[in-house]
Every structure is written in C-alpha cells, then in structure tokens.
C-alpha cells in the first residue's frame, strides 16, 4: 500500500525545485547534451514545471466577538509552462488578494487556535478562489499551515 507524502516532504521537494537552476527548453541540447530539439530518442524536451511562491498570509482567527489566534499560510503556485508562470507573476497582486480573502473566510468559519487546521479544506477553498482569477494555474500547493493563539 502506498502512503501519501507528508506536507513537510512536499515542502522540501518544492524548496529543492525552487532553488534548482531552471534551464530553458532545449538548452541541454544546445550545449551538446542530446539531439537538437528533442530527447535521446527523438522525444520532445519537456520543461520542468514552474513554481511561483506567493508572499505568506497571516489572517486572524475570529471566535465570537474576538480575535482568538492567527492562521499562517504559505502558498506556491505551479504553472504549466513558461507563459503560465509569466501570467502568474503578472497577476500576483490579484492572486494574493484572492488567497487572502479565501483564507480569511476559512479562518472565520473553520479554523480554531486550539484544533488542527483542516489543510485539505483550506487548499480546496484557496484553489477555487485562485482559479477564478487565473484558470491556467496547474496546481496550488500549501507548503506551510499553522494556527496559533493570539
């Protein structure tokens, strides 16, 4: 039976991908690394997925009539290609606003400083909000989620 990777493992993978040098498609071929315009057996060279990190979000957890804690969220958006990454970079302020609104709503309705955060539900809510702004986003990745008392 296969187990799912933990959030920590996913975060480490994303960090490794973000710090790795990004080569343009075909760059290896132009440097003598293979057949021009393709892979070893004529396969097209596929660029690796591109990731864009949004600024961290820090929203209040409101219970009743008072702020009970803080919900901290770090998001990485995956683009399907270079053009998609450019579009995400261009729309970064709009995307951050949509993620902030979705996180505030999640914190208001579903978060508590004294219970674990439902990361799946948060990811779904934020993904839905972000895809309304830019439907070309390939994936929305939560790399850190924490709820703390105020």
Chimera marker file (.cmm) of the C-alpha trace (Angstrom):
<marker_set name="trace">
<marker id="1" x="0.000" y="0.000" z="0.000" r="1" g="1" b="0" radius="0.5"/>
<marker id="2" x="1.375" y="3.439" z="-0.955" r="1" g="1" b="0" radius="0.5"/>
<marker id="3" x="1.418" y="6.237" z="1.547" r="1" g="1" b="0" radius="0.5"/>
<marker id="4" x="0.959" y="9.884" z="0.694" r="1" g="1" b="0" radius="0.5"/>
<marker id="5" x="3.903" y="12.218" z="1.209" r="1" g="1" b="0" radius="0.5"/>
<marker id="6" x="3.687" y="14.469" z="4.250" r="1" g="1" b="0" radius="0.5"/>
<marker id="7" x="3.384" y="18.244" z="3.974" r="1" g="1" b="0" radius="0.5"/>
<marker id="8" x="6.984" y="18.501" z="5.177" r="1" g="1" b="0" radius="0.5"/>
<marker id="9" x="8.188" y="16.205" z="2.381" r="1" g="1" b="0" radius="0.5"/>
<marker id="10" x="6.228" y="18.212" z="-0.191" r="1" g="1" b="0" radius="0.5"/>
<marker id="11" x="7.642" y="21.476" z="1.174" r="1" g="1" b="0" radius="0.5"/>
<marker id="12" x="11.200" y="20.103" z="0.966" r="1" g="1" b="0" radius="0.5"/>
<marker id="13" x="10.624" y="18.968" z="-2.621" r="1" g="1" b="0" radius="0.5"/>
<marker id="14" x="9.254" y="22.367" z="-3.594" r="1" g="1" b="0" radius="0.5"/>
<marker id="15" x="12.159" y="24.129" z="-1.886" r="1" g="1" b="0" radius="0.5"/>
<marker id="16" x="14.593" y="21.940" z="-3.816" r="1" g="1" b="0" radius="0.5"/>
<marker id="17" x="12.803" y="22.682" z="-7.074" r="1" g="1" b="0" radius="0.5"/>
<marker id="18" x="12.732" y="26.418" z="-6.364" r="1" g="1" b="0" radius="0.5"/>
<marker id="19" x="16.464" y="26.549" z="-5.659" r="1" g="1" b="0" radius="0.5"/>
<marker id="20" x="17.468" y="24.357" z="-8.613" r="1" g="1" b="0" radius="0.5"/>
<marker id="21" x="18.652" y="26.210" z="-11.723" r="1" g="1" b="0" radius="0.5"/>
<marker id="22" x="15.957" y="26.450" z="-14.370" r="1" g="1" b="0" radius="0.5"/>
<marker id="23" x="17.095" y="25.754" z="-17.924" r="1" g="1" b="0" radius="0.5"/>
<marker id="24" x="15.193" y="26.876" z="-20.968" r="1" g="1" b="0" radius="0.5"/>
<marker id="25" x="13.723" y="24.095" z="-23.119" r="1" g="1" b="0" radius="0.5"/>
<marker id="26" x="16.373" y="22.796" z="-25.480" r="1" g="1" b="0" radius="0.5"/>
<marker id="27" x="19.249" y="24.354" z="-23.503" r="1" g="1" b="0" radius="0.5"/>
<marker id="28" x="20.787" y="20.947" z="-22.802" r="1" g="1" b="0" radius="0.5"/>
<marker id="29" x="20.616" y="20.089" z="-26.488" r="1" g="1" b="0" radius="0.5"/>
<marker id="30" x="22.345" y="23.328" z="-27.492" r="1" g="1" b="0" radius="0.5"/>
<marker id="31" x="25.141" y="22.595" z="-25.030" r="1" g="1" b="0" radius="0.5"/>
<marker id="32" x="25.838" y="19.186" z="-26.538" r="1" g="1" b="0" radius="0.5"/>
<marker id="33" x="23.605" y="17.329" z="-24.097" r="1" g="1" b="0" radius="0.5"/>
<marker id="34" x="21.499" y="15.499" z="-26.686" r="1" g="1" b="0" radius="0.5"/>
<marker id="35" x="19.830" y="15.634" z="-30.065" r="1" g="1" b="0" radius="0.5"/>
<marker id="36" x="18.794" y="19.102" z="-31.156" r="1" g="1" b="0" radius="0.5"/>
<marker id="37" x="15.163" y="19.854" z="-30.312" r="1" g="1" b="0" radius="0.5"/>
<marker id="38" x="14.484" y="16.512" z="-28.651" r="1" g="1" b="0" radius="0.5"/>
<marker id="39" x="15.400" y="13.904" z="-26.112" r="1" g="1" b="0" radius="0.5"/>
<marker id="40" x="17.682" y="10.918" z="-26.508" r="1" g="1" b="0" radius="0.5"/>
<marker id="41" x="15.275" y="9.020" z="-28.771" r="1" g="1" b="0" radius="0.5"/>
<marker id="42" x="13.602" y="11.865" z="-30.635" r="1" g="1" b="0" radius="0.5"/>
<marker id="43" x="11.238" y="12.701" z="-27.768" r="1" g="1" b="0" radius="0.5"/>
<marker id="44" x="10.488" y="16.388" z="-27.322" r="1" g="1" b="0" radius="0.5"/>
<marker id="45" x="12.247" y="18.118" z="-24.446" r="1" g="1" b="0" radius="0.5"/>
<marker id="46" x="9.656" y="18.971" z="-21.796" r="1" g="1" b="0" radius="0.5"/>
<marker id="47" x="10.326" y="21.856" z="-19.448" r="1" g="1" b="0" radius="0.5"/>
<marker id="48" x="10.060" y="21.120" z="-15.765" r="1" g="1" b="0" radius="0.5"/>
<marker id="49" x="7.032" y="22.617" z="-14.003" r="1" g="1" b="0" radius="0.5"/>
<marker id="50" x="7.484" y="26.179" z="-12.850" r="1" g="1" b="0" radius="0.5"/>
<marker id="51" x="6.655" y="27.326" z="-9.350" r="1" g="1" b="0" radius="0.5"/>
<marker id="52" x="5.764" y="30.811" z="-8.120" r="1" g="1" b="0" radius="0.5"/>
<marker id="53" x="5.749" y="31.482" z="-4.386" r="1" g="1" b="0" radius="0.5"/>
<marker id="54" x="3.216" y="33.953" z="-3.013" r="1" g="1" b="0" radius="0.5"/>
<marker id="55" x="4.038" y="36.125" z="-0.013" r="1" g="1" b="0" radius="0.5"/>
<marker id="56" x="2.992" y="34.451" z="3.267" r="1" g="1" b="0" radius="0.5"/>
<marker id="57" x="-0.537" y="35.086" z="4.511" r="1" g="1" b="0" radius="0.5"/>
<marker id="58" x="-1.308" y="35.861" z="8.155" r="1" g="1" b="0" radius="0.5"/>
<marker id="59" x="-5.021" y="36.166" z="8.953" r="1" g="1" b="0" radius="0.5"/>
<marker id="60" x="-6.969" y="36.417" z="12.214" r="1" g="1" b="0" radius="0.5"/>
<marker id="61" x="-8.942" y="33.518" z="13.641" r="1" g="1" b="0" radius="0.5"/>
<marker id="62" x="-12.122" y="35.077" z="14.992" r="1" g="1" b="0" radius="0.5"/>
<marker id="63" x="-14.261" y="33.236" z="17.531" r="1" g="1" b="0" radius="0.5"/>
<marker id="64" x="-17.349" y="35.059" z="18.703" r="1" g="1" b="0" radius="0.5"/>
<marker id="65" x="-16.531" y="38.726" z="19.022" r="1" g="1" b="0" radius="0.5"/>
<marker id="66" x="-12.763" y="38.496" z="19.498" r="1" g="1" b="0" radius="0.5"/>
<marker id="67" x="-9.619" y="37.502" z="17.646" r="1" g="1" b="0" radius="0.5"/>
<marker id="68" x="-8.597" y="34.182" z="19.169" r="1" g="1" b="0" radius="0.5"/>
<marker id="69" x="-5.487" y="33.467" z="17.127" r="1" g="1" b="0" radius="0.5"/>
<marker id="70" x="-3.646" y="33.714" z="13.822" r="1" g="1" b="0" radius="0.5"/>
<marker id="71" x="-3.703" y="31.449" z="10.766" r="1" g="1" b="0" radius="0.5"/>
<marker id="72" x="-0.423" y="31.476" z="8.851" r="1" g="1" b="0" radius="0.5"/>
<marker id="73" x="-0.346" y="30.092" z="5.311" r="1" g="1" b="0" radius="0.5"/>
<marker id="74" x="2.420" y="29.802" z="2.693" r="1" g="1" b="0" radius="0.5"/>
<marker id="75" x="1.380" y="29.018" z="-0.882" r="1" g="1" b="0" radius="0.5"/>
<marker id="76" x="3.234" y="28.003" z="-4.029" r="1" g="1" b="0" radius="0.5"/>
<marker id="77" x="1.500" y="28.121" z="-7.409" r="1" g="1" b="0" radius="0.5"/>
<marker id="78" x="2.514" y="25.704" z="-10.143" r="1" g="1" b="0" radius="0.5"/>
<marker id="79" x="2.379" y="26.906" z="-13.739" r="1" g="1" b="0" radius="0.5"/>
<marker id="80" x="2.081" y="24.523" z="-16.664" r="1" g="1" b="0" radius="0.5"/>
<marker id="81" x="4.663" y="26.378" z="-18.762" r="1" g="1" b="0" radius="0.5"/>
<marker id="82" x="6.826" y="29.494" z="-19.005" r="1" g="1" b="0" radius="0.5"/>
<marker id="83" x="3.945" y="31.596" z="-20.359" r="1" g="1" b="0" radius="0.5"/>
<marker id="84" x="1.752" y="30.456" z="-17.466" r="1" g="1" b="0" radius="0.5"/>
<marker id="85" x="4.460" y="31.392" z="-14.954" r="1" g="1" b="0" radius="0.5"/>
<marker id="86" x="4.671" y="34.827" z="-16.574" r="1" g="1" b="0" radius="0.5"/>
<marker id="87" x="0.902" y="35.237" z="-16.279" r="1" g="1" b="0" radius="0.5"/>
<marker id="88" x="1.031" y="34.231" z="-12.612" r="1" g="1" b="0" radius="0.5"/>
<marker id="89" x="3.828" y="36.748" z="-11.959" r="1" g="1" b="0" radius="0.5"/>
<marker id="90" x="1.811" y="39.484" z="-13.696" r="1" g="1" b="0" radius="0.5"/>
<marker id="91" x="-1.318" y="38.692" z="-11.692" r="1" g="1" b="0" radius="0.5"/>
<marker id="92" x="0.474" y="38.120" z="-8.389" r="1" g="1" b="0" radius="0.5"/>
<marker id="93" x="-1.295" y="41.009" z="-6.539" r="1" g="1" b="0" radius="0.5"/>
<marker id="94" x="-4.738" y="39.792" z="-7.675" r="1" g="1" b="0" radius="0.5"/>
<marker id="95" x="-3.878" y="36.205" z="-6.792" r="1" g="1" b="0" radius="0.5"/>
<marker id="96" x="-2.595" y="37.169" z="-3.348" r="1" g="1" b="0" radius="0.5"/>
<marker id="97" x="-5.783" y="39.158" z="-2.724" r="1" g="1" b="0" radius="0.5"/>
<marker id="98" x="-7.959" y="36.179" z="-3.708" r="1" g="1" b="0" radius="0.5"/>
<marker id="99" x="-5.903" y="33.840" z="-1.490" r="1" g="1" b="0" radius="0.5"/>
<marker id="100" x="-6.147" y="36.311" z="1.390" r="1" g="1" b="0" radius="0.5"/>
<marker id="101" x="-9.938" y="36.603" z="1.085" r="1" g="1" b="0" radius="0.5"/>
<marker id="102" x="-10.332" y="32.798" z="0.913" r="1" g="1" b="0" radius="0.5"/>
<marker id="103" x="-8.021" y="32.339" z="3.928" r="1" g="1" b="0" radius="0.5"/>
<marker id="104" x="-9.909" y="34.930" z="5.982" r="1" g="1" b="0" radius="0.5"/>
<marker id="105" x="-13.211" y="33.232" z="5.166" r="1" g="1" b="0" radius="0.5"/>
<marker id="106" x="-11.750" y="29.817" z="6.033" r="1" g="1" b="0" radius="0.5"/>
<marker id="107" x="-10.360" y="31.149" z="9.332" r="1" g="1" b="0" radius="0.5"/>
<marker id="108" x="-13.719" y="32.726" z="10.178" r="1" g="1" b="0" radius="0.5"/>
<marker id="109" x="-15.741" y="29.577" z="9.500" r="1" g="1" b="0" radius="0.5"/>
<marker id="110" x="-13.456" y="26.568" z="10.020" r="1" g="1" b="0" radius="0.5"/>
<marker id="111" x="-10.294" y="27.443" z="11.975" r="1" g="1" b="0" radius="0.5"/>
<marker id="112" x="-9.566" y="27.409" z="15.673" r="1" g="1" b="0" radius="0.5"/>
<marker id="113" x="-6.344" y="28.138" z="17.504" r="1" g="1" b="0" radius="0.5"/>
<marker id="114" x="-6.919" y="25.051" z="19.676" r="1" g="1" b="0" radius="0.5"/>
<marker id="115" x="-7.559" y="22.424" z="16.969" r="1" g="1" b="0" radius="0.5"/>
<marker id="116" x="-5.584" y="21.202" z="13.944" r="1" g="1" b="0" radius="0.5"/>
<marker id="117" x="-6.174" y="23.053" z="10.687" r="1" g="1" b="0" radius="0.5"/>
<marker id="118" x="-8.140" y="21.163" z="8.021" r="1" g="1" b="0" radius="0.5"/>
<marker id="119" x="-5.437" y="21.679" z="5.381" r="1" g="1" b="0" radius="0.5"/>
<marker id="120" x="-7.348" y="19.795" z="2.671" r="1" g="1" b="0" radius="0.5"/>
<marker id="121" x="-10.366" y="22.050" z="3.008" r="1" g="1" b="0" radius="0.5"/>
<marker id="122" x="-8.176" y="25.163" z="3.126" r="1" g="1" b="0" radius="0.5"/>
<marker id="123" x="-6.320" y="24.022" z="-0.006" r="1" g="1" b="0" radius="0.5"/>
<marker id="124" x="-9.607" y="23.396" z="-1.803" r="1" g="1" b="0" radius="0.5"/>
<marker id="125" x="-11.045" y="26.797" z="-0.802" r="1" g="1" b="0" radius="0.5"/>
<marker id="126" x="-7.896" y="28.681" z="-1.811" r="1" g="1" b="0" radius="0.5"/>
<marker id="127" x="-7.529" y="26.717" z="-5.075" r="1" g="1" b="0" radius="0.5"/>
<marker id="128" x="-11.111" y="27.530" z="-6.055" r="1" g="1" b="0" radius="0.5"/>
<marker id="129" x="-10.577" y="31.240" z="-5.340" r="1" g="1" b="0" radius="0.5"/>
<marker id="130" x="-7.267" y="31.402" z="-7.221" r="1" g="1" b="0" radius="0.5"/>
<marker id="131" x="-8.576" y="29.556" z="-10.265" r="1" g="1" b="0" radius="0.5"/>
<marker id="132" x="-11.373" y="32.135" z="-10.555" r="1" g="1" b="0" radius="0.5"/>
<marker id="133" x="-8.652" y="34.753" z="-11.052" r="1" g="1" b="0" radius="0.5"/>
<marker id="134" x="-6.382" y="32.621" z="-13.274" r="1" g="1" b="0" radius="0.5"/>
<marker id="135" x="-7.816" y="29.323" z="-14.573" r="1" g="1" b="0" radius="0.5"/>
<marker id="136" x="-4.443" y="28.361" z="-16.095" r="1" g="1" b="0" radius="0.5"/>
<marker id="137" x="-2.877" y="27.631" z="-12.676" r="1" g="1" b="0" radius="0.5"/>
<marker id="138" x="-1.822" y="23.970" z="-12.793" r="1" g="1" b="0" radius="0.5"/>
<marker id="139" x="-1.738" y="23.424" z="-9.012" r="1" g="1" b="0" radius="0.5"/>
<marker id="140" x="-1.978" y="25.302" z="-5.724" r="1" g="1" b="0" radius="0.5"/>
<marker id="141" x="0.367" y="23.887" z="-3.095" r="1" g="1" b="0" radius="0.5"/>
<marker id="142" x="0.144" y="24.628" z="0.632" r="1" g="1" b="0" radius="0.5"/>
<marker id="143" x="3.711" y="24.424" z="1.893" r="1" g="1" b="0" radius="0.5"/>
<marker id="144" x="3.051" y="25.646" z="5.434" r="1" g="1" b="0" radius="0.5"/>
<marker id="145" x="-0.083" y="25.995" z="7.552" r="1" g="1" b="0" radius="0.5"/>
<marker id="146" x="-0.175" y="26.903" z="11.232" r="1" g="1" b="0" radius="0.5"/>
<marker id="147" x="-2.792" y="28.128" z="13.697" r="1" g="1" b="0" radius="0.5"/>
<marker id="148" x="-1.612" y="29.830" z="16.879" r="1" g="1" b="0" radius="0.5"/>
<marker id="149" x="-3.224" y="31.597" z="19.809" r="1" g="1" b="0" radius="0.5"/>
<marker id="150" x="-3.095" y="35.378" z="19.721" r="1" g="1" b="0" radius="0.5"/>
<link id1="1" id2="2" r="1" g="1" b="0" radius="0.2"/>
<link id1="2" id2="3" r="1" g="1" b="0" radius="0.2"/>
<link id1="3" id2="4" r="1" g="1" b="0" radius="0.2"/>
<link id1="4" id2="5" r="1" g="1" b="0" radius="0.2"/>
<link id1="5" id2="6" r="1" g="1" b="0" radius="0.2"/>
<link id1="6" id2="7" r="1" g="1" b="0" radius="0.2"/>
<link id1="7" id2="8" r="1" g="1" b="0" radius="0.2"/>
<link id1="8" id2="9" r="1" g="1" b="0" radius="0.2"/>
<link id1="9" id2="10" r="1" g="1" b="0" radius="0.2"/>
<link id1="10" id2="11" r="1" g="1" b="0" radius="0.2"/>
<link id1="11" id2="12" r="1" g="1" b="0" radius="0.2"/>
<link id1="12" id2="13" r="1" g="1" b="0" radius="0.2"/>
<link id1="13" id2="14" r="1" g="1" b="0" radius="0.2"/>
<link id1="14" id2="15" r="1" g="1" b="0" radius="0.2"/>
<link id1="15" id2="16" r="1" g="1" b="0" radius="0.2"/>
<link id1="16" id2="17" r="1" g="1" b="0" radius="0.2"/>
<link id1="17" id2="18" r="1" g="1" b="0" radius="0.2"/>
<link id1="18" id2="19" r="1" g="1" b="0" radius="0.2"/>
<link id1="19" id2="20" r="1" g="1" b="0" radius="0.2"/>
<link id1="20" id2="21" r="1" g="1" b="0" radius="0.2"/>
<link id1="21" id2="22" r="1" g="1" b="0" radius="0.2"/>
<link id1="22" id2="23" r="1" g="1" b="0" radius="0.2"/>
<link id1="23" id2="24" r="1" g="1" b="0" radius="0.2"/>
<link id1="24" id2="25" r="1" g="1" b="0" radius="0.2"/>
<link id1="25" id2="26" r="1" g="1" b="0" radius="0.2"/>
<link id1="26" id2="27" r="1" g="1" b="0" radius="0.2"/>
<link id1="27" id2="28" r="1" g="1" b="0" radius="0.2"/>
<link id1="28" id2="29" r="1" g="1" b="0" radius="0.2"/>
<link id1="29" id2="30" r="1" g="1" b="0" radius="0.2"/>
<link id1="30" id2="31" r="1" g="1" b="0" radius="0.2"/>
<link id1="31" id2="32" r="1" g="1" b="0" radius="0.2"/>
<link id1="32" id2="33" r="1" g="1" b="0" radius="0.2"/>
<link id1="33" id2="34" r="1" g="1" b="0" radius="0.2"/>
<link id1="34" id2="35" r="1" g="1" b="0" radius="0.2"/>
<link id1="35" id2="36" r="1" g="1" b="0" radius="0.2"/>
<link id1="36" id2="37" r="1" g="1" b="0" radius="0.2"/>
<link id1="37" id2="38" r="1" g="1" b="0" radius="0.2"/>
<link id1="38" id2="39" r="1" g="1" b="0" radius="0.2"/>
<link id1="39" id2="40" r="1" g="1" b="0" radius="0.2"/>
<link id1="40" id2="41" r="1" g="1" b="0" radius="0.2"/>
<link id1="41" id2="42" r="1" g="1" b="0" radius="0.2"/>
<link id1="42" id2="43" r="1" g="1" b="0" radius="0.2"/>
<link id1="43" id2="44" r="1" g="1" b="0" radius="0.2"/>
<link id1="44" id2="45" r="1" g="1" b="0" radius="0.2"/>
<link id1="45" id2="46" r="1" g="1" b="0" radius="0.2"/>
<link id1="46" id2="47" r="1" g="1" b="0" radius="0.2"/>
<link id1="47" id2="48" r="1" g="1" b="0" radius="0.2"/>
<link id1="48" id2="49" r="1" g="1" b="0" radius="0.2"/>
<link id1="49" id2="50" r="1" g="1" b="0" radius="0.2"/>
<link id1="50" id2="51" r="1" g="1" b="0" radius="0.2"/>
<link id1="51" id2="52" r="1" g="1" b="0" radius="0.2"/>
<link id1="52" id2="53" r="1" g="1" b="0" radius="0.2"/>
<link id1="53" id2="54" r="1" g="1" b="0" radius="0.2"/>
<link id1="54" id2="55" r="1" g="1" b="0" radius="0.2"/>
<link id1="55" id2="56" r="1" g="1" b="0" radius="0.2"/>
<link id1="56" id2="57" r="1" g="1" b="0" radius="0.2"/>
<link id1="57" id2="58" r="1" g="1" b="0" radius="0.2"/>
<link id1="58" id2="59" r="1" g="1" b="0" radius="0.2"/>
<link id1="59" id2="60" r="1" g="1" b="0" radius="0.2"/>
<link id1="60" id2="61" r="1" g="1" b="0" radius="0.2"/>
<link id1="61" id2="62" r="1" g="1" b="0" radius="0.2"/>
<link id1="62" id2="63" r="1" g="1" b="0" radius="0.2"/>
<link id1="63" id2="64" r="1" g="1" b="0" radius="0.2"/>
<link id1="64" id2="65" r="1" g="1" b="0" radius="0.2"/>
<link id1="65" id2="66" r="1" g="1" b="0" radius="0.2"/>
<link id1="66" id2="67" r="1" g="1" b="0" radius="0.2"/>
<link id1="67" id2="68" r="1" g="1" b="0" radius="0.2"/>
<link id1="68" id2="69" r="1" g="1" b="0" radius="0.2"/>
<link id1="69" id2="70" r="1" g="1" b="0" radius="0.2"/>
<link id1="70" id2="71" r="1" g="1" b="0" radius="0.2"/>
<link id1="71" id2="72" r="1" g="1" b="0" radius="0.2"/>
<link id1="72" id2="73" r="1" g="1" b="0" radius="0.2"/>
<link id1="73" id2="74" r="1" g="1" b="0" radius="0.2"/>
<link id1="74" id2="75" r="1" g="1" b="0" radius="0.2"/>
<link id1="75" id2="76" r="1" g="1" b="0" radius="0.2"/>
<link id1="76" id2="77" r="1" g="1" b="0" radius="0.2"/>
<link id1="77" id2="78" r="1" g="1" b="0" radius="0.2"/>
<link id1="78" id2="79" r="1" g="1" b="0" radius="0.2"/>
<link id1="79" id2="80" r="1" g="1" b="0" radius="0.2"/>
<link id1="80" id2="81" r="1" g="1" b="0" radius="0.2"/>
<link id1="81" id2="82" r="1" g="1" b="0" radius="0.2"/>
<link id1="82" id2="83" r="1" g="1" b="0" radius="0.2"/>
<link id1="83" id2="84" r="1" g="1" b="0" radius="0.2"/>
<link id1="84" id2="85" r="1" g="1" b="0" radius="0.2"/>
<link id1="85" id2="86" r="1" g="1" b="0" radius="0.2"/>
<link id1="86" id2="87" r="1" g="1" b="0" radius="0.2"/>
<link id1="87" id2="88" r="1" g="1" b="0" radius="0.2"/>
<link id1="88" id2="89" r="1" g="1" b="0" radius="0.2"/>
<link id1="89" id2="90" r="1" g="1" b="0" radius="0.2"/>
<link id1="90" id2="91" r="1" g="1" b="0" radius="0.2"/>
<link id1="91" id2="92" r="1" g="1" b="0" radius="0.2"/>
<link id1="92" id2="93" r="1" g="1" b="0" radius="0.2"/>
<link id1="93" id2="94" r="1" g="1" b="0" radius="0.2"/>
<link id1="94" id2="95" r="1" g="1" b="0" radius="0.2"/>
<link id1="95" id2="96" r="1" g="1" b="0" radius="0.2"/>
<link id1="96" id2="97" r="1" g="1" b="0" radius="0.2"/>
<link id1="97" id2="98" r="1" g="1" b="0" radius="0.2"/>
<link id1="98" id2="99" r="1" g="1" b="0" radius="0.2"/>
<link id1="99" id2="100" r="1" g="1" b="0" radius="0.2"/>
<link id1="100" id2="101" r="1" g="1" b="0" radius="0.2"/>
<link id1="101" id2="102" r="1" g="1" b="0" radius="0.2"/>
<link id1="102" id2="103" r="1" g="1" b="0" radius="0.2"/>
<link id1="103" id2="104" r="1" g="1" b="0" radius="0.2"/>
<link id1="104" id2="105" r="1" g="1" b="0" radius="0.2"/>
<link id1="105" id2="106" r="1" g="1" b="0" radius="0.2"/>
<link id1="106" id2="107" r="1" g="1" b="0" radius="0.2"/>
<link id1="107" id2="108" r="1" g="1" b="0" radius="0.2"/>
<link id1="108" id2="109" r="1" g="1" b="0" radius="0.2"/>
<link id1="109" id2="110" r="1" g="1" b="0" radius="0.2"/>
<link id1="110" id2="111" r="1" g="1" b="0" radius="0.2"/>
<link id1="111" id2="112" r="1" g="1" b="0" radius="0.2"/>
<link id1="112" id2="113" r="1" g="1" b="0" radius="0.2"/>
<link id1="113" id2="114" r="1" g="1" b="0" radius="0.2"/>
<link id1="114" id2="115" r="1" g="1" b="0" radius="0.2"/>
<link id1="115" id2="116" r="1" g="1" b="0" radius="0.2"/>
<link id1="116" id2="117" r="1" g="1" b="0" radius="0.2"/>
<link id1="117" id2="118" r="1" g="1" b="0" radius="0.2"/>
<link id1="118" id2="119" r="1" g="1" b="0" radius="0.2"/>
<link id1="119" id2="120" r="1" g="1" b="0" radius="0.2"/>
<link id1="120" id2="121" r="1" g="1" b="0" radius="0.2"/>
<link id1="121" id2="122" r="1" g="1" b="0" radius="0.2"/>
<link id1="122" id2="123" r="1" g="1" b="0" radius="0.2"/>
<link id1="123" id2="124" r="1" g="1" b="0" radius="0.2"/>
<link id1="124" id2="125" r="1" g="1" b="0" radius="0.2"/>
<link id1="125" id2="126" r="1" g="1" b="0" radius="0.2"/>
<link id1="126" id2="127" r="1" g="1" b="0" radius="0.2"/>
<link id1="127" id2="128" r="1" g="1" b="0" radius="0.2"/>
<link id1="128" id2="129" r="1" g="1" b="0" radius="0.2"/>
<link id1="129" id2="130" r="1" g="1" b="0" radius="0.2"/>
<link id1="130" id2="131" r="1" g="1" b="0" radius="0.2"/>
<link id1="131" id2="132" r="1" g="1" b="0" radius="0.2"/>
<link id1="132" id2="133" r="1" g="1" b="0" radius="0.2"/>
<link id1="133" id2="134" r="1" g="1" b="0" radius="0.2"/>
<link id1="134" id2="135" r="1" g="1" b="0" radius="0.2"/>
<link id1="135" id2="136" r="1" g="1" b="0" radius="0.2"/>
<link id1="136" id2="137" r="1" g="1" b="0" radius="0.2"/>
<link id1="137" id2="138" r="1" g="1" b="0" radius="0.2"/>
<link id1="138" id2="139" r="1" g="1" b="0" radius="0.2"/>
<link id1="139" id2="140" r="1" g="1" b="0" radius="0.2"/>
<link id1="140" id2="141" r="1" g="1" b="0" radius="0.2"/>
<link id1="141" id2="142" r="1" g="1" b="0" radius="0.2"/>
<link id1="142" id2="143" r="1" g="1" b="0" radius="0.2"/>
<link id1="143" id2="144" r="1" g="1" b="0" radius="0.2"/>
<link id1="144" id2="145" r="1" g="1" b="0" radius="0.2"/>
<link id1="145" id2="146" r="1" g="1" b="0" radius="0.2"/>
<link id1="146" id2="147" r="1" g="1" b="0" radius="0.2"/>
<link id1="147" id2="148" r="1" g="1" b="0" radius="0.2"/>
<link id1="148" id2="149" r="1" g="1" b="0" radius="0.2"/>
<link id1="149" id2="150" r="1" g="1" b="0" radius="0.2"/>
</marker_set>
